[in-house]
Amino acid sequence: MRTGSFIINGQKMKEVKLPISKSLYIRKLIIDFLYNNQIGIASVDMPADVRIVADCLAIIGSTRNADFFVPIDVHDCGAAYRFLMAVLAVTPGKWKLTGTERLLQRPINELADCLVAAGAKIKKCHDGWLVEGRNLSVPELTIDCHRSSQFASALLLIGNKINLQQLNILPEDPPSAYYISMTSALLDDQSQQYLHHCADWSAAVYWYARLALEKQGSYLLLDLTLDSLQHDAVLADWFTNLGVCSQQTEHGVLIEYLAENNTQSSDFVIDVHQNLDLVPVMACMACLQSRTFIFNGIANLRHKESDRLQMIAKQLMDFTDIKINRYQDINDNQLIIKQKSPSSTKDRLIFDACNDHRFVMGFSLFALFHDVSIKDFNSVRKSYPNFKI
């Protein structure tokens, strides 16, 4: 993870090379495929999700107009599942969209129904979806994004292919809505200037959390920018109250622990409905802090690579008092974490990441204080290929 050091203001800084933002790069790959007739190449050091999308687009590009159903296996990549359903709907040929058992349980019906209403030929089968690509033209669509903002992004990505002029999104402020804004910005910017210095903020949260627990030192997060299309950059503001301060430099974002900024006396309360990918790491960090953490807007955590609410409740219960308040409005659901003395006296802590990359990073924080073993550790390659404890 660390590759050397930089000298800044006369001091040597530990540097961290973060992975690229898979959210940004996956969108770039699809935009280039649809509108520039380019099939991008993903190197082996890129996140697994990026390589899945690149590989699928290469298959799609080489098997257009096939008279049999071509398998498009997106494995466990949710973005590929939703975005490629839309791409396949407008790409001539016959396609079978499939993936892992868990992936096929994740939300997509709203997108499929919307595309069918627009004239697409999509049919559910026992292990995925059968899609027959065709030309579509629909000036206005309405999509329900209560369960995933990726439904809207999928439609925006094919918007110019289907002559889409107006997309109505329900509700007005869906969870993770800023990913929709990211998609629009990339489509509007032909030079894709946002892809320069596009290290991943969703991976950076591990280093912010680590520094908040170490309570000393600094890290230089290479190629990260505070002024980013990635809304997870908001964590720089959140962590200020945990003593971690952020400064933009020529090479990336320098984070430094300043004890005087740590407001330990008050509860830490944040709204995460736009930043759900940060919760697993922050929930694990909360178990190792002495204050109460309150996360609002957590309902859609159950629709991720794992049921992340269940994971938090089950695997962190030895370390924290956990309360989950469920309300009708998904943005009002609440997770409360209050530290307690661990009931376990085991010398070695054993966690099961359940094939969820975010929890690999989260559980790794316990290694700062304990001997830790994490089952399914390699699932972290989905977003952070070079991550190590």
FENUR-V212494 format. One record per backbone hydrogen bond with DSSP energy under -1.0 kcal/mol. NH is the residue of the N-H (numbers start at 1). CO is the residue of the C=O. E is the energy in kcal/mol with one decimal. If there is no record, write none. Layout:
nh:NH co:CO e:E
nh:NH co:CO e:E
This chain:
nh:6 co:13 e:-1.3
nh:8 co:11 e:-2.9
nh:11 co:8 e:-2.1
nh:13 co:6 e:-3.1
nh:15 co:4 e:-1.5
nh:16 co:220 e:-2.9
nh:17 co:1 e:-2.6
nh:21 co:198 e:-2.7
nh:25 co:21 e:-2.4
nh:26 co:22 e:-2.5
nh:27 co:23 e:-1.3
nh:28 co:24 e:-2.0
nh:29 co:25 e:-2.5
nh:30 co:26 e:-2.0
nh:31 co:27 e:-2.5
nh:32 co:28 e:-2.7
nh:33 co:29 e:-1.8
nh:34 co:30 e:-2.6
nh:35 co:31 e:-2.6
nh:36 co:32 e:-1.4
nh:38 co:32 e:-2.2
nh:46 co:43 e:-1.9
nh:48 co:381 e:-2.9
nh:49 co:382 e:-1.7
nh:51 co:47 e:-1.7
nh:52 co:48 e:-2.3
nh:53 co:49 e:-2.1
nh:54 co:50 e:-2.4
nh:55 co:51 e:-2.5
nh:56 co:52 e:-2.5
nh:57 co:53 e:-2.6
nh:58 co:54 e:-1.9
nh:59 co:55 e:-1.8
nh:60 co:56 e:-2.7
nh:61 co:57 e:-2.8
nh:62 co:58 e:-1.3
nh:65 co:92 e:-2.1
nh:66 co:63 e:-1.3
nh:70 co:94 e:-2.5
nh:72 co:96 e:-3.4
nh:74 co:98 e:-2.7
nh:77 co:74 e:-2.4
nh:81 co:77 e:-2.0
nh:82 co:78 e:-2.2
nh:83 co:79 e:-2.8
nh:84 co:80 e:-2.1
nh:86 co:82 e:-1.4
nh:87 co:83 e:-2.1
nh:88 co:84 e:-3.1
nh:89 co:85 e:-1.6
nh:91 co:88 e:-1.1
nh:95 co:131 e:-3.0
nh:96 co:70 e:-2.8
nh:97 co:129 e:-2.6
nh:98 co:72 e:-2.4
nh:100 co:75 e:-2.6
nh:104 co:100 e:-2.2
nh:105 co:102 e:-1.2
nh:106 co:103 e:-1.8
nh:112 co:108 e:-2.3
nh:113 co:109 e:-2.9
nh:114 co:110 e:-1.9
nh:115 co:111 e:-2.5
nh:116 co:112 e:-2.4
nh:117 co:113 e:-2.3
nh:118 co:114 e:-1.2
nh:119 co:116 e:-1.8
nh:120 co:115 e:-2.7
nh:123 co:130 e:-2.6
nh:125 co:128 e:-2.7
nh:128 co:125 e:-1.4
nh:129 co:97 e:-2.3
nh:130 co:123 e:-3.5
nh:131 co:95 e:-3.0
nh:132 co:121 e:-2.5
nh:133 co:93 e:-2.1
nh:134 co:89 e:-2.0
nh:138 co:162 e:-2.8
nh:141 co:166 e:-2.1
nh:143 co:168 e:-2.8
nh:145 co:170 e:-4.4
nh:153 co:149 e:-1.7
nh:154 co:150 e:-2.5
nh:155 co:151 e:-1.6
nh:156 co:152 e:-2.4
nh:157 co:153 e:-2.4
nh:158 co:154 e:-1.1
nh:159 co:156 e:-1.1
nh:161 co:158 e:-1.1
nh:162 co:158 e:-1.4
nh:164 co:159 e:-2.7
nh:165 co:139 e:-2.4
nh:166 co:139 e:-2.1
nh:168 co:141 e:-3.2
nh:170 co:143 e:-2.5
nh:176 co:273 e:-1.7
nh:177 co:174 e:-1.2
nh:179 co:176 e:-1.5
nh:180 co:177 e:-1.4
nh:181 co:177 e:-1.3
nh:182 co:178 e:-2.1
nh:183 co:179 e:-1.9
nh:184 co:180 e:-2.2
nh:185 co:181 e:-2.5
nh:186 co:182 e:-2.2
nh:187 co:183 e:-2.0
nh:188 co:184 e:-2.1
nh:189 co:185 e:-1.7
nh:192 co:189 e:-1.1
nh:195 co:192 e:-1.8
nh:196 co:193 e:-1.5
nh:199 co:223 e:-2.1
nh:200 co:19 e:-2.4
nh:204 co:200 e:-1.5
nh:205 co:201 e:-1.1
nh:206 co:203 e:-1.3
nh:208 co:204 e:-1.9
nh:209 co:205 e:-2.8
nh:210 co:206 e:-2.6
nh:211 co:207 e:-2.3
nh:212 co:208 e:-2.2
nh:213 co:209 e:-1.5
nh:214 co:210 e:-2.6
nh:215 co:211 e:-2.3
nh:219 co:255 e:-2.3
nh:220 co:14 e:-3.2
nh:221 co:253 e:-3.1
nh:222 co:16 e:-2.4
nh:223 co:251 e:-2.7
nh:224 co:221 e:-1.2
nh:228 co:226 e:-1.3
nh:233 co:230 e:-1.9
nh:234 co:231 e:-2.1
nh:235 co:232 e:-2.0
nh:236 co:233 e:-1.8
nh:237 co:234 e:-1.1
nh:238 co:234 e:-2.0
nh:239 co:235 e:-2.7
nh:241 co:238 e:-1.1
nh:242 co:239 e:-1.4
nh:243 co:240 e:-1.5
nh:244 co:239 e:-2.4
nh:245 co:256 e:-2.9
nh:247 co:254 e:-1.9
nh:249 co:252 e:-2.9
nh:253 co:221 e:-2.1
nh:254 co:247 e:-3.1
nh:255 co:219 e:-3.1
nh:256 co:245 e:-2.2
nh:257 co:217 e:-2.3
nh:258 co:243 e:-3.5
nh:261 co:258 e:-2.0
nh:262 co:259 e:-1.6
nh:263 co:241 e:-1.6
nh:264 co:262 e:-1.8
nh:266 co:263 e:-1.2
nh:268 co:292 e:-2.9
nh:270 co:294 e:-2.3
nh:272 co:296 e:-3.1
nh:275 co:272 e:-2.0
nh:278 co:275 e:-1.7
nh:279 co:276 e:-1.2
nh:282 co:278 e:-2.0
nh:283 co:279 e:-3.2
nh:284 co:280 e:-1.8
nh:285 co:281 e:-2.4
nh:286 co:282 e:-2.2
nh:287 co:283 e:-1.2
nh:288 co:285 e:-1.4
nh:289 co:286 e:-1.4
nh:293 co:337 e:-2.8
nh:294 co:268 e:-3.2
nh:295 co:335 e:-3.2
nh:296 co:270 e:-2.7
nh:297 co:333 e:-3.3
nh:301 co:298 e:-2.0
nh:302 co:299 e:-1.4
nh:303 co:300 e:-1.7
nh:304 co:301 e:-1.2
nh:308 co:301 e:-1.9
nh:308 co:306 e:-1.6
nh:311 co:307 e:-2.4
nh:312 co:308 e:-2.3
nh:313 co:309 e:-2.4
nh:314 co:310 e:-2.6
nh:315 co:311 e:-2.8
nh:316 co:312 e:-1.5
nh:319 co:316 e:-1.7
nh:320 co:316 e:-1.1
nh:321 co:338 e:-3.7
nh:323 co:336 e:-2.2
nh:325 co:334 e:-2.7
nh:332 co:329 e:-2.1
nh:334 co:325 e:-2.5
nh:335 co:295 e:-2.9
nh:336 co:323 e:-2.9
nh:337 co:293 e:-2.9
nh:338 co:321 e:-2.3
nh:340 co:319 e:-1.6
nh:343 co:318 e:-1.3
nh:349 co:371 e:-3.0
nh:351 co:373 e:-2.8
nh:353 co:375 e:-2.1
nh:356 co:353 e:-1.6
nh:360 co:356 e:-1.2
nh:361 co:357 e:-1.5
nh:362 co:358 e:-2.0
nh:363 co:359 e:-3.4
nh:364 co:360 e:-1.5
nh:365 co:362 e:-1.4
nh:366 co:363 e:-1.4
nh:367 co:364 e:-1.2
nh:368 co:365 e:-1.6
nh:369 co:366 e:-1.9
nh:370 co:366 e:-2.0
nh:373 co:349 e:-2.7
nh:375 co:351 e:-3.1
nh:379 co:376 e:-1.6
nh:380 co:377 e:-2.0
nh:381 co:378 e:-1.9
nh:382 co:379 e:-1.8
nh:383 co:380 e:-1.6
nh:384 co:380 e:-3.1
nh:387 co:384 e:-1.8
